[in-house]
Amino acid sequence: MSAAVSAGAWSHSRVGLFEQCPLAYRYRYLDGVPDAFATIEQHLGQAVHDALEQAYAERGRGTAVDGSWMAAAFERAWSEPDPASFRVVKRRVTAGEYRDRGFAMLAAYHERVFAADTSETLGVEQRFQVALDATRDWAGVIDRLARLGDGTLRIVDYKTGSSLPNPATDRQLRSYALHVLAEHHVERVELCVEGLRTGNTLSAEFRADQAAEVRARLLVSIAEIEAVASWPARPSILCDWCGFNPICPESGARTRPARGRNAW
């Protein structure tokens, strides 16, 4: 059975899925198989991102956004769609506990960052697409793009998990910088990871003279995927969270080594 890489832009999540499991990549991007389920972690992340998007947008319109306003925005995002429709994989943990975790993360972020943040919001959940070469585009969604008091542009990525990437080496943020540098004609940007669960803020500078290297690395990763002729399953501890688990021939594999985070 043969298949070609599907049309459309490449992205960090697309390349990352191949690195995590080539078979899952094939199911999603080549065969168009829909995920059988979404997880409660995915729902939590989306609800938290929605609340922050609304909070920054509302403050940009001149509204005072306190902790209660942000909590109410999260509650709306959490309750619709029905949280019961999302799979809870971890044992002895309930959907309600994830909801409580969302409230706690947002309350801590409001106190730690949001209340004192005077930067100008240029965009939230900002979708973009940038050309890598004549035939390949790269797409993404920037959680928040801000302008600091000194004029520096900051690309902010919110993380709700316990593991945080290093912004100096993170493919996602560095690829987003390609768009911001080109769109705003600046020589440098700040890459920022906000660890909502950990309470950490990590940042790194990205300069325009680094863009060519990032572009080249992305093209190498894409070319490697385009050249493959087989898509084997790659069992790991993440399998139980995979929406293709019900149809995967390796879903019952006993050996599931941990998969490390990709970093350049």
Secondary structure as UniProt FT lines:
FT   HELIX           12..20
FT   HELIX           22..25
FT   HELIX           26..30
FT   HELIX           40..60
FT   TURN            61..62
FT   HELIX           67..79
FT   HELIX           83..85
FT   TURN            91..92
FT   HELIX           95..112
FT   HELIX           114..116
FT   STRAND          120..131
FT   STRAND          137..147
FT   TURN            149..150
FT   STRAND          153..159
FT   TURN            167..169
FT   HELIX           171..184
FT   STRAND          188..195
FT   TURN            196..199
FT   STRAND          200..207
FT   HELIX           208..210
FT   HELIX           211..226
FT   TURN            237..238
FT   HELIX           239..241
FT   TURN            243..244
FT   HELIX           245..247
FT   TURN            249..252
//
